[in-house]
Amino acid sequence: MNIAVVGTGYVGLVTGACFAEFGNDVTCVDVDAEKIARLAQGIMPIYEPGLDVLVAKNMQAGRLRFTTDLKSAVEQALVIFLAVGTPPKEDGAADLRYVEDAARSIAEFMNGYKVIVTKSTVPVGTGERLRRLIREHQKKRCNFGVVSNPEFLREGAAIEDFMRPDRVVIGSRDEEAIAIMRDLYRPLYLIETPFVITSLEAAELSKYAANAFLATKISFINEIANLCDKIGCDVHDVARAMGMDNRIGRKFLHPGPGFGGSCFPKDTRALAAVARQYGCTSLIVDAVIEVNERQRAAMISKIERLVGDLQGKIIAVLGLSFKPQTDDMREAPSIYIIRGLLERGASVRAYDPVAMPEAAKVLPEIAYAEDEYQAVKGADALVFVTEWNQFRALDLERVRQLMRAPKIADLRNIYEPEKMRELGFDYVGVGR
């Protein structure tokens, strides 16, 4: 099947590469000519494990190509995925200008029946809005279907999530479009992937609802962790007891400095905006957002209590991306924590295995180290912000000797408090 993917960001690139791996003929389109030229050379704009190999394999097989020529891509494709950005506006609502611009251009170039699919996370009502927009801007009257097919990809595990998803959601009222989408995902029948066929509106809302619920679990366990700090018990014991209840589950019960990334902050605010639009309250989602913002501030206070006056102190920060296995710095807790440290007069030296080039764009005022040990040399405190696996096996004796003061704020609970104190560290975790 011929597919066009409009947008070569995180979602578009993974979607295009994985559909090519399914055996489809895929053209990825972007207005950024420099990005397209780099992709044509096999240079990835993002870090995602295994993506470069998958792209190279399918380019070599002739199933995947990159272009700025939207007209040609639309004319050749049966299915056109919209995977452009939907950044938040000031009020938290999703900005649909890129989605709408793409829809107008697609309408202009349509030369026959097409299935227009939103992969971007969009608010309820976007599908019908695009249907009207395409009809208004068609130069040649053609039939088309509109589908909402939200992505549920975790950064760092996106390829596995696409190839072995928990479910595939297809929202549409066009039977022909639904049949084509089922055929497109046919390789997943072999692993008995559940398919949820529903309305456009329910599919659009499902992505926001899923992310908001996961964000709720994170904010909830962070509140419990803060309570554990006051009580003097271990949040891990509480989370373990909670997670053994199958109605709750173990996942997303890991306390830390709050959630970040391209989805949870944006989607919780967007869901709250949708609720306001329809005259509904969103008390739980509003609280989730507030708790997350407070958690970042609480981490700065935790570091300050550990170190004392931060003026003139050198703080080593390990981990900058919002989570391991990605270089994504969007809404990363490290940004807020580091800026808070700088405002209090500290200087920061940081290290991250892959995110430092991206981090330097938003945090140009800090120093970047070549490795973990250079980061901690002469530091008055070490702060773990992202739980990269390589940070779990540090030579702690070497770390202690390199530091000016053996103080550690472990915001991801990587190490055991008792062991760290036995090694001579003044150690604090989150809820421990």
Secondary structure, DSSP 8 states (H G I E B T S, - for coil): -EEEEE--SHHHHHHHHHHHHTT-EEEEE-S-HHHHHHHHTT--SS--TTHHHHHHHHHHTTSEEEES-HHHHHHH-SEEEE-----B-TTS-B--HHHHHHHHHHHHH--S-EEEEE-S---TTHHHHHHHHHHHH-SS---EEEEE------TTSHHHHHHS-S-EEEE-S-HHHHHHHHHHTGGGGGGT--EEEE-HHHHHHHHHHHHHHHHHHHHHHHHHHHHHHHHT--HHHHHHHHHTSTTT-STT---SS---SSSHHHHHHHHHHHHHHTT---HHHHHHHHHHHHHHHHHHHHHHHHHS--TT-EEEEE--SSSTT----TT-HHHHHHHHHHHTT-EEEEE-TTTHHHHHHH-TTSEE-SSHHHHHTT-SEEEE-S--GGGGG--HHHHHHHSSS-EEEETT--S-HHHHHHTT-EEE-S--
